[in-house]
C-alpha cells in the first residue's frame, strides 16, 4: 500500500511539473537575461488616444495538494508577460525604446511580487495540507499589492516620462529583486527561512 501511494505521489509530481512549465504562444516568463523586446508585443497599433506601449502581466500559481513536501515553491508560481494582450505603437519610433524599458520596469515590479508570493507560500506551506484557502488569500493579497505598486510607479514617473524618478525606481526594484533572490523561478535549491 505504501509503495503504491509513493508511486502515485511521484507520478502526480511529474505530471504537475510537466504541465506547470509550458508557456502558451505569446507568453514570456520573467528572466533577467531576456528583457522585453518589440517582438514580444503581439498587438501593433497606431493610435493617438493610447499610450504607445502597454503590457499585461499574470502572476499565477499551480500549487497542488502534495506541494507542502517541496523544498521550495519557486516553480509553482510564475510571472508571465502576456504578449497577446499587450500592444505597441511602432509608428512612434522615437519613444519605443524608452517605453519598452518602462514596461520592463513594470515586469520587474511584477517579478518582485511573484517572489513575495513564493516566499509567503513557502512560509505557509504546512497550511497547504489543510486546504488551499491560504494560497487563495496570499494570491489575492499579492495581486492587490502589485496593482498598488504599479499605480504608484506610473504616477511617480509620469508614465515613464520622468527620467529621474525612473532611475530611482530602477535602483529600488533592483535592490528588492536582489533581496528576494532565493525566490527567483530558476532556483530549485532548498530555501531556509529565517525564524
trRosetta pair geometry for C-beta under 8 A, 3 or more apart (Angstrom, degrees):
i j d omega theta_ij theta_ji phi_ij phi_ji
1 4 6.1 -58 -150 37 30 105
1 5 6.4 29 153 -18 64 108
2 5 5.7 -57 -149 37 32 112
2 6 6.2 33 153 -19 66 107
3 6 5.7 -56 -148 37 30 111
3 7 6.3 31 153 -19 64 106
4 7 5.5 -50 -145 37 34 114
4 8 6.3 40 152 -23 64 104
5 8 5.6 -51 -149 34 31 114
5 9 6.5 34 151 -20 64 104
6 9 5.7 -52 -149 34 32 112
6 10 6.5 31 153 -18 65 105
7 10 5.7 -55 -148 36 32 111
7 11 6.3 31 155 -17 66 106
8 11 5.9 -55 -147 37 30 110
8 12 6.3 29 155 -18 65 108
9 12 5.8 -56 -147 38 29 110
9 13 6.2 31 154 -22 63 108
9 66 5.6 153 -146 -129 95 158
10 13 5.6 -55 -148 35 29 114
10 14 6.5 28 155 -18 64 105
11 14 5.8 -55 -148 36 31 109
11 15 6.3 29 155 -16 65 107
12 15 5.8 -56 -145 39 30 110
12 16 6.0 32 156 -21 65 109
12 64 7.1 -155 158 134 113 155
12 66 6.3 106 99 15 130 140
13 16 5.8 -55 -145 37 27 112
13 17 6.4 25 156 -17 63 107
13 66 6.5 -84 -73 92 92 136
14 17 5.9 -56 -147 37 29 109
14 18 6.3 30 155 -22 64 108
15 18 5.7 -57 -147 35 29 112
15 19 6.3 11 163 -4 66 110
16 19 6.5 -64 -143 45 25 97
16 20 5.7 24 162 -24 64 121
16 62 6.7 164 -171 140 91 113
16 64 5.4 -96 -116 -4 146 145
17 20 5.9 -59 -133 37 24 112
17 21 6.6 8 173 -13 60 116
17 75 7.1 21 -129 128 85 140
18 21 7.1 -84 -162 32 17 99
18 22 7.6 18 156 -30 57 107
19 22 6.4 -53 -155 14 38 112
19 62 7.5 -168 101 -164 90 153
20 62 4.1 -164 -119 77 109 156
20 75 6.7 94 116 146 130 92
20 76 6.7 -43 -170 -117 151 51
20 78 7.9 172 170 -30 86 124
21 75 6.8 -27 -80 -172 105 109
23 27 4.2 -147 -173 86 103 116
23 28 7.2 70 -169 -85 155 23
23 29 6.3 -121 -76 -33 135 95
23 80 7.0 169 -126 -130 105 122
24 27 5.0 78 58 -3 69 124
25 84 7.2 70 108 -51 80 127
26 42 5.1 -33 -127 -36 114 148
26 82 6.7 32 129 -172 104 54
26 83 3.8 -142 -173 69 78 100
26 84 3.7 48 150 -35 166 94
26 85 8.0 110 143 -1 133 65
27 80 5.1 -16 -165 -172 108 120
27 81 6.9 146 -159 75 52 56
27 82 6.2 -19 -104 -107 75 53
27 83 6.6 -143 -71 12 23 93
27 84 7.8 -36 -53 4 64 99
28 31 7.9 -92 166 9 92 101
28 34 7.5 -130 -173 119 117 119
28 36 7.4 136 88 -101 154 74
28 40 5.6 -35 -17 -140 151 121
28 80 6.9 139 68 -160 38 67
28 81 4.4 -15 61 55 96 109
28 83 6.3 73 -9 -38 103 111
29 78 6.0 -73 -123 -161 102 110
29 79 7.0 95 -159 74 64 62
29 80 5.8 -40 -95 -101 55 72
29 81 7.9 -145 -64 16 9 80
29 185 6.7 -118 171 95 123 175
30 79 4.3 0 -6 91 127 113
30 80 7.6 -115 -21 -80 77 26
30 81 7.2 115 -69 -26 67 94
30 107 5.9 170 -108 164 101 100
30 108 7.7 136 -150 -94 126 41
30 110 7.0 -167 -68 90 138 101
30 111 4.5 175 171 -87 165 114
30 114 7.1 172 22 33 144 153
30 185 7.1 140 68 -6 91 133
31 34 4.2 30 81 39 126 93
31 35 7.9 -125 81 -58 75 37
32 177 7.9 131 -87 165 116 144
35 104 5.0 11 -164 -128 109 138
35 107 7.9 144 -148 71 72 142
36 40 5.0 -108 -152 49 77 151
36 41 7.8 59 -179 -41 112 88
36 55 7.4 -64 -114 -100 162 138
36 81 6.5 175 -93 -132 109 169
36 100 5.6 -154 104 -173 107 94
36 103 5.8 -68 73 101 163 110
36 104 4.8 -152 25 -80 108 89
36 107 6.2 150 -34 -12 121 155
37 40 5.3 115 55 -10 64 99
37 100 7.1 29 -134 -167 23 146
38 41 6.3 -62 -169 31 42 106
38 88 6.2 -167 -146 124 72 168
38 90 7.0 77 -162 -102 124 103
38 96 6.5 13 -92 176 112 129
38 100 6.7 -73 -67 -84 62 145
40 81 6.4 12 169 119 129 139
40 83 4.9 -124 171 -103 64 119
40 86 7.4 -3 126 80 85 139
41 44 7.4 109 117 -76 100 61
41 53 6.8 -97 -92 -140 157 90
41 55 7.7 -92 -97 -92 100 76
41 83 6.1 -145 -104 -149 21 82
41 86 4.9 -100 -125 113 79 100
41 87 6.0 81 -177 -164 114 13
41 88 3.8 89 107 -13 158 115
42 83 4.5 92 -19 144 103 91
42 84 4.8 -16 54 -96 149 47
42 86 6.9 90 27 60 75 76
43 84 7.4 84 -36 -168 93 36
43 85 7.6 4 -12 -159 127 12
43 86 6.5 179 28 91 101 35
43 87 3.8 -54 91 -97 110 84
43 88 7.3 137 82 18 64 60
44 87 7.1 168 -84 -155 12 80
44 88 6.3 -30 -112 71 58 78
44 89 7.7 110 -169 -111 59 30
44 90 5.6 -19 -149 -3 107 115
45 50 6.5 3 115 61 154 139
45 87 5.0 27 -6 178 118 129
45 88 7.2 163 29 81 81 27
45 89 5.1 -51 83 -87 82 77
46 89 5.6 114 -103 -148 44 93
46 90 7.5 -59 -74 51 90 67
46 91 4.5 58 -120 -4 107 137
47 50 4.7 38 97 21 119 106
47 89 6.5 -126 34 -95 67 123
50 54 7.0 -69 172 -25 115 129
50 87 7.3 6 134 91 149 138
50 89 7.3 157 84 -47 102 125
51 54 5.4 113 71 -61 115 93
51 99 7.3 161 164 -146 99 131
51 159 6.5 -139 -114 -173 127 134
52 88 6.8 25 152 -158 70 58
52 89 4.2 -95 -147 42 72 113
52 92 4.5 -84 -125 58 138 148
52 95 5.0 98 42 104 167 133
52 96 6.8 -114 142 -88 130 58
52 99 5.2 -130 80 -60 107 173
53 86 7.8 14 -176 174 74 98
53 87 7.1 -166 -141 97 39 59
53 88 4.9 9 -108 -111 82 77
53 89 7.1 -114 -56 19 56 75
53 95 8.0 -160 -11 128 104 102
53 96 7.1 112 -53 -137 123 58
53 99 3.9 142 18 142 128 121
53 100 6.1 -147 -129 -71 167 55
53 102 7.3 135 76 65 127 104
53 103 5.4 -96 136 -41 125 131
54 86 6.0 -158 99 -150 63 67
54 87 5.2 21 47 48 96 85
54 88 7.9 -159 27 -69 57 49
54 103 7.6 159 -150 -102 11 121
55 81 6.3 -50 -165 -145 114 99
55 82 7.9 131 -177 52 68 71
55 86 4.6 10 -121 -125 49 127
55 103 4.3 124 -26 -156 132 112
55 106 5.9 158 63 82 132 132
55 107 6.6 -73 151 -59 159 94
56 81 7.6 113 79 -165 53 55
56 82 4.3 -44 93 60 102 115
56 85 3.9 -42 43 106 151 113
56 86 5.2 -146 17 -65 80 83
57 79 6.8 -9 -174 -173 115 80
57 80 6.8 151 -161 82 64 49
57 81 5.9 -38 -104 -103 76 51
57 82 6.7 -173 -97 4 20 89
57 106 7.2 -156 -25 134 135 99
57 107 6.4 169 -91 -111 130 66
57 110 4.5 -100 162 -103 161 163
58 78 7.8 20 104 101 87 93
58 79 7.8 162 84 -154 48 38
58 80 4.7 -17 62 63 95 101
58 82 5.8 73 -14 -44 108 114
59 77 7.1 14 -179 178 85 93
59 78 7.2 -173 -145 92 47 47
59 79 5.3 -9 -102 -103 81 70
59 80 7.7 174 -80 21 33 71
59 110 6.1 -161 -57 -174 109 96
59 113 6.1 -80 -77 106 164 106
59 114 4.9 -151 -131 -86 112 88
59 117 6.3 154 166 -16 127 157
59 139 7.8 -179 110 -147 99 79
59 142 6.3 -107 110 127 146 124
59 143 6.6 -167 58 -86 115 79
59 146 6.7 160 1 -37 142 164
60 77 7.4 -169 98 -148 33 58
60 78 6.0 -11 60 57 75 89
60 80 7.1 -19 19 13 101 117
61 76 5.7 28 -159 143 86 84
61 77 4.6 -20 -100 -100 88 77
61 78 7.7 164 -90 16 38 68
61 117 7.1 -142 -65 156 117 130
61 121 7.3 160 -123 -90 146 153
61 135 6.4 -127 91 -179 157 120
61 139 6.3 -113 8 -90 123 119
62 76 5.5 -132 65 -156 69 69
62 77 8.0 -165 22 -72 63 39
62 78 7.9 24 -2 -3 101 106
63 67 4.9 -109 -158 44 78 163
63 73 6.6 5 -101 -154 109 127
63 76 4.9 71 -80 168 72 134
63 77 7.5 6 -48 -60 102 85
63 121 6.6 -145 -83 -159 149 136
63 128 6.5 -102 160 -135 125 135
63 132 7.1 151 94 -127 109 107
63 135 5.3 -148 62 -125 145 156
64 67 5.3 122 57 -27 62 105
65 68 8.0 -42 166 2 41 98
65 128 7.5 171 -139 148 34 97
65 129 7.5 77 -171 -120 70 51
66 69 5.6 -31 172 22 77 115
67 70 5.1 -19 -164 -7 64 122
67 73 6.2 65 171 -111 120 103
67 76 6.0 66 -140 -94 144 159
67 125 7.0 -114 121 -148 82 105
67 128 6.0 -67 75 141 93 159
68 125 4.7 149 -130 160 67 88
68 126 6.0 98 -158 -104 122 30
68 128 4.4 -173 -66 67 102 112
68 129 4.6 -54 7 -48 165 93
70 73 5.8 108 88 -78 139 65
70 76 7.4 163 36 -28 174 132
70 125 7.3 -124 53 -150 88 146
71 188 7.5 67 74 166 125 60
71 189 7.1 -98 134 156 134 28
71 190 4.0 -89 -169 -95 115 74
71 191 7.1 122 149 10 78 67
72 118 7.3 31 171 176 98 110
72 122 5.9 -21 -142 -100 66 132
72 182 7.8 -141 -122 157 150 91
72 183 7.7 -156 -174 -113 128 61
72 187 6.8 -22 84 113 162 96
72 188 7.1 -172 49 -154 115 31
72 189 7.1 41 -5 83 134 41
72 190 6.5 172 -33 -131 95 31
72 191 4.6 78 -92 1 119 110
73 76 4.4 -55 -174 39 82 124
73 77 6.2 53 133 -7 97 105
73 118 5.6 -174 84 -149 89 76
73 121 4.7 -89 76 108 157 125
73 122 5.3 -159 14 -69 106 81
73 125 6.7 -176 -42 -92 127 119
74 77 7.0 -82 -155 44 27 88
74 118 5.3 40 -100 -148 57 143
74 183 6.1 -175 -100 -161 99 50
74 184 6.7 28 -152 91 132 34
74 185 5.5 160 164 -132 98 31
74 186 7.6 -65 146 43 139 22
74 187 5.4 160 -64 69 174 81
74 188 7.0 -126 58 -88 128 45
75 185 6.5 87 -95 -166 53 75
75 188 7.1 19 -32 -100 119 87
76 118 7.8 136 61 -116 85 86
76 121 7.3 -140 86 132 123 158
77 114 5.8 167 136 -169 105 85
77 117 5.0 -170 -174 109 152 117
77 118 4.9 -156 53 -76 137 82
77 121 6.5 170 -42 4 139 153
77 185 7.9 -134 82 -100 66 85
78 114 7.0 -37 152 -148 16 136
78 185 6.7 53 -115 -111 66 130
79 107 7.5 122 149 -172 117 74
79 110 5.1 144 -158 129 119 100
79 111 4.9 177 86 -95 171 60
79 113 7.7 125 -101 71 122 80
79 114 3.7 -97 -55 -43 112 156
79 185 7.4 -128 24 -50 90 125
81 86 6.9 -18 174 -23 92 152
81 107 5.7 -16 -77 -116 114 123
82 85 4.2 8 121 36 120 109
82 86 6.1 143 90 -24 67 98
83 86 5.5 -67 -135 40 33 111
86 103 7.7 98 -162 -159 132 144
88 96 6.9 60 -174 -134 115 98
88 99 7.8 148 -132 104 90 127
88 100 7.6 16 -116 -79 130 94
89 92 4.9 46 105 10 110 108
89 96 7.9 -139 79 -88 64 90
90 93 7.4 30 173 -78 56 69
90 96 6.9 34 -124 -94 50 138
92 95 4.4 -19 144 39 112 115
92 96 6.3 148 95 -52 77 79
92 99 7.9 49 101 -1 124 145
93 96 5.9 -37 -146 -3 32 118
95 98 5.8 -76 -163 51 53 107
95 99 5.3 43 150 -21 89 117
96 99 5.9 -66 -143 42 25 106
96 100 6.1 24 162 -19 67 107
97 100 5.9 -54 -144 35 28 109
97 101 6.4 31 154 -20 62 107
98 101 5.6 -55 -152 35 30 115
98 102 6.6 31 149 -20 63 104
98 160 6.6 140 148 150 91 117
99 102 5.4 -49 -148 34 37 114
99 103 6.5 38 151 -18 66 101
99 160 6.2 114 -114 104 56 158
100 103 5.5 -51 -149 37 35 111
100 104 6.4 41 148 -23 65 102
101 104 5.5 -49 -149 33 32 115
101 105 6.7 39 148 -23 62 100
101 160 7.6 138 84 -156 83 125
101 166 7.9 53 122 -174 113 135
102 105 5.5 -46 -153 29 35 116
102 106 6.9 36 147 -16 62 100
102 157 7.2 174 -134 125 113 146
102 159 7.4 55 173 162 156 53
102 160 3.2 -21 -107 -109 152 139
102 166 7.0 -76 -99 -123 87 121
103 106 5.5 -51 -155 35 39 113
103 107 6.5 43 145 -21 67 102
104 107 5.2 -49 -148 35 38 116
104 108 6.3 43 149 -22 66 100
105 108 5.5 -47 -149 34 33 116
105 109 6.5 39 147 -22 62 102
105 153 7.0 -180 127 -173 112 139
105 160 7.7 157 39 -105 135 102
105 166 7.1 -116 -67 -154 166 86
105 169 6.1 61 -174 119 133 121
105 170 6.4 -79 -114 -86 115 75
105 173 6.5 -180 -156 -6 80 168
106 109 5.3 -47 -149 33 36 116
106 110 6.6 41 148 -20 64 99
106 150 5.9 57 -142 -130 101 101
106 153 6.6 166 -94 100 79 153
107 110 5.5 -48 -152 33 34 114
107 111 6.6 40 146 -23 63 101
108 111 5.4 -49 -152 31 35 116
108 112 6.9 44 147 -24 63 95
108 173 4.8 69 126 168 125 136
108 174 7.9 -23 -180 -68 143 55
108 177 6.6 -61 -170 -60 98 134
109 112 5.7 -42 -155 24 36 115
109 113 7.0 29 149 -11 62 103
109 146 7.0 130 135 -148 94 82
109 149 5.6 -173 -178 126 121 121
109 150 6.1 146 111 -84 144 75
109 153 6.2 -88 -73 -43 161 156
109 173 6.1 -75 -75 -117 69 122
110 113 5.8 -59 -155 41 36 108
110 114 6.3 41 147 -23 69 104
110 146 6.0 52 -114 -150 64 130
110 150 7.8 27 -64 -74 81 118
111 114 5.4 -48 -143 34 36 114
111 115 6.4 37 155 -19 65 102
111 177 6.5 25 108 -108 119 107
112 115 5.9 -58 -154 36 29 110
112 116 6.5 30 148 -19 64 105
112 149 7.8 -113 77 145 128 167
112 173 6.6 -114 -46 -146 132 77
112 176 4.8 20 -125 123 127 128
112 177 6.1 -91 -83 -73 84 70
112 180 6.6 124 -141 31 64 149
113 116 5.3 -46 -145 35 38 114
113 117 6.4 47 150 -24 64 100
113 142 5.2 130 175 -173 101 94
113 143 7.9 113 158 -83 140 30
113 145 6.0 168 -123 94 117 105
113 146 4.1 -28 -59 -79 175 104
113 149 7.1 -171 -58 34 121 145
114 117 5.4 -49 -152 31 33 117
114 118 6.6 36 148 -20 64 101
114 142 7.7 92 -87 177 33 138
114 185 7.6 -11 134 -58 133 97
115 118 5.5 -47 -148 34 36 114
115 119 6.4 37 152 -19 65 104
115 177 7.4 140 -5 -128 157 56
115 180 3.9 100 139 146 142 137
115 183 3.9 115 -158 101 85 118
115 184 6.6 -16 -99 -75 114 46
116 119 5.6 -53 -147 37 33 112
116 120 6.2 29 156 -15 67 107
116 142 6.2 167 91 -118 106 105
116 145 7.5 -67 90 92 154 150
116 180 6.8 -66 -60 -118 61 151
116 183 7.6 111 -51 116 23 160
117 120 6.0 -58 -145 41 27 106
117 121 6.1 28 156 -20 64 109
117 138 6.2 122 -142 147 73 108
117 139 6.9 53 -138 -98 121 55
117 142 4.5 17 -79 -98 102 163
118 121 5.8 -56 -145 37 27 112
118 122 6.3 26 156 -18 63 107
118 183 4.2 155 84 -165 127 108
119 122 5.8 -57 -150 36 29 109
119 123 6.3 30 152 -20 64 107
119 180 6.7 -95 -41 -140 132 104
119 183 5.0 -58 -53 -85 88 151
119 193 8.0 128 -160 -111 82 108
120 123 5.5 -52 -145 37 34 114
120 124 6.2 7 161 3 66 113
120 138 4.8 172 115 -140 129 128
120 141 7.9 -100 141 76 174 131
120 142 7.5 -159 35 -63 142 113
121 124 6.2 -75 -146 53 27 93
121 125 6.4 59 150 -74 65 80
121 128 7.8 46 -170 -63 84 125
121 135 6.3 42 -119 -113 101 88
121 138 6.0 168 -71 107 74 165
122 125 5.5 -13 -147 -34 34 116
122 183 7.8 -133 -1 -108 136 106
122 191 6.2 -11 -168 75 162 130
122 193 6.6 172 123 -62 113 126
123 193 6.1 138 -95 -133 78 158
124 127 4.7 -38 176 31 88 121
124 128 7.1 110 123 -38 80 82
124 134 5.0 -153 154 161 138 139
124 135 7.8 -176 98 -68 125 62
124 138 6.9 -168 38 -53 147 137
125 128 5.3 -30 -162 3 50 120
126 129 6.4 -39 -175 15 46 111
127 130 5.6 -56 -165 37 53 112
127 131 7.7 -46 159 55 76 65
127 134 4.4 71 115 -21 130 161
128 131 7.7 -131 -163 71 31 23
128 132 6.8 29 -144 -97 71 59
128 134 6.7 -104 -74 60 57 122
128 135 6.5 53 -107 -41 94 114
131 134 7.4 119 90 1 74 85
132 135 4.8 -47 -166 39 77 115
132 136 6.0 82 134 -25 85 96
133 136 5.6 -55 -149 37 34 113
133 137 6.3 35 154 -20 67 106
134 137 5.7 -54 -150 36 31 112
134 138 6.4 30 153 -17 65 105
135 138 5.7 -51 -144 38 33 110
135 139 6.1 38 154 -22 65 107
136 139 5.6 -54 -147 36 29 115
136 140 6.4 29 155 -18 63 106
137 140 5.8 -55 -149 36 30 110
137 141 6.3 29 154 -18 64 107
138 141 5.7 -57 -148 38 31 112
138 142 6.1 30 156 -21 67 108
139 142 5.9 -56 -145 36 27 110
139 143 6.4 23 159 -16 63 107
140 143 6.0 -57 -146 37 28 108
140 144 6.4 27 156 -17 63 109
141 144 5.8 -61 -152 39 29 111
141 145 6.2 26 154 -18 67 109
142 145 5.7 -56 -145 39 30 110
142 146 6.2 32 156 -21 66 106
143 146 5.7 -51 -145 35 30 112
143 147 6.5 33 155 -20 63 104
144 147 5.9 -54 -151 34 30 111
144 148 6.5 28 153 -16 64 106
145 148 5.8 -56 -149 38 32 111
145 149 6.2 30 154 -17 66 108
146 149 5.7 -57 -145 40 31 110
146 150 6.0 31 157 -21 66 108
147 150 5.8 -55 -143 37 28 111
147 151 6.3 29 156 -19 63 107
148 151 5.8 -56 -149 36 29 111
148 152 6.4 30 153 -19 63 107
149 152 5.6 -55 -149 36 32 113
149 153 6.4 36 152 -22 65 104
150 153 5.6 -50 -149 34 32 115
150 154 6.4 32 153 -18 64 105
151 154 5.8 -54 -148 37 31 111
151 155 6.3 29 155 -16 65 108
152 155 5.9 -57 -145 39 29 109
152 156 6.0 21 162 -14 66 113
153 156 6.2 -60 -139 41 23 104
153 157 6.0 -5 171 6 62 117
153 169 5.8 93 -132 -136 95 148
154 157 6.6 -72 -137 50 18 92
154 159 5.5 19 -161 -89 83 59
154 160 7.9 -32 -126 -27 60 73
155 158 7.7 13 179 -73 27 40
156 162 7.3 -110 140 61 57 140
156 165 5.0 -169 142 -171 89 138
156 169 7.1 141 93 -61 127 121
157 160 5.4 30 131 -77 122 29
157 161 6.9 135 149 37 73 51
157 162 4.9 -152 -158 50 48 97
157 165 4.4 -164 -98 105 65 119
157 166 5.2 83 -137 -70 124 71
157 169 6.2 -49 -61 -8 126 145
158 161 4.3 -65 102 54 107 102
158 162 4.6 100 22 -23 108 102
158 165 7.4 113 8 46 83 144
160 166 6.4 60 -146 -91 58 122
162 165 4.1 33 107 24 118 115
162 166 6.4 164 90 -22 61 85
163 166 5.3 -52 -145 32 33 117
163 167 6.5 33 158 -19 66 102
164 167 6.0 -56 -157 33 29 109
164 168 6.8 30 147 -18 62 105
165 168 5.4 -50 -150 34 38 115
165 169 6.3 37 153 -17 68 105
166 169 5.8 -58 -150 39 30 109
166 170 6.3 35 151 -24 65 105
167 170 5.5 -48 -145 32 33 115
167 171 6.5 32 156 -17 64 104
168 171 6.0 -58 -153 36 29 109
168 172 6.3 26 152 -16 65 111
169 172 5.6 -55 -142 41 33 112
169 173 5.9 33 158 -20 67 110
170 173 5.9 -58 -144 39 25 110
170 174 6.2 27 157 -20 63 108
171 174 5.9 -53 -144 36 27 111
171 175 6.4 28 155 -19 62 107
172 175 5.9 -58 -152 35 28 111
172 176 6.5 24 154 -15 64 108
173 176 5.8 -57 -148 38 31 108
173 177 6.3 33 154 -19 66 106
174 177 5.8 -53 -147 36 30 112
174 178 6.4 31 154 -19 63 107
175 178 5.8 -56 -150 37 30 112
175 179 6.3 33 152 -22 64 108
176 179 5.5 -52 -145 35 33 115
176 180 6.3 9 161 2 66 110
177 180 6.3 -71 -145 52 26 94
177 181 7.0 67 147 -76 60 70
177 184 8.0 55 -172 -82 86 105
178 181 5.6 -5 -161 -48 37 111
180 183 4.8 -49 173 44 90 114
180 184 7.5 125 121 -50 80 69
181 184 5.9 -19 -164 -20 47 112
181 187 7.6 110 148 -49 64 144
182 187 5.9 -163 -168 139 43 171
182 189 8.0 -87 -150 73 86 102
182 191 5.0 114 162 -123 124 115
183 187 7.1 -83 -94 49 7 135
183 191 7.3 47 -75 -109 69 160
184 187 5.1 98 63 -8 81 105
187 191 7.5 70 133 -66 129 108
